[in-house]
Amino acid sequence: KTAMKWYTLAAEQGDASAQISLGNAYGRGQGVIQDNVYAHMWLNIAASSGISKDAIINRDIIAKRMTLADISAAQKLARECVVKKYKGC
C-alpha cells in the first residue's frame, strides 16, 4: 500500500514508469483490489508517452481479459485523466 501511494504521487506528476507500475499493480491486484479497467487506463496513459514498449505489451495483455465495454470505459477514463493532468485518477 505504501508503494501504491508513492507510485500514485509520481504518476500524477506524469512519470510513465510510475504509471506502468500502477497499471501492473491493478492488473495483478498487488497493493490494490485487482481492476482491469484501471490497469488498462494507467497502461494506456503510459503507452501514449512512447517511453516504454512494456506499457503497450502489458496493456494488450490486460485487454485480452476485458470486454469491449470495459476497454471503452478504460479509454474514456484515460482521456479524462489526461485532461485532469493525472490528478485524482
Beta strands, then each sheet from edge to edge (+ up, - down):
end
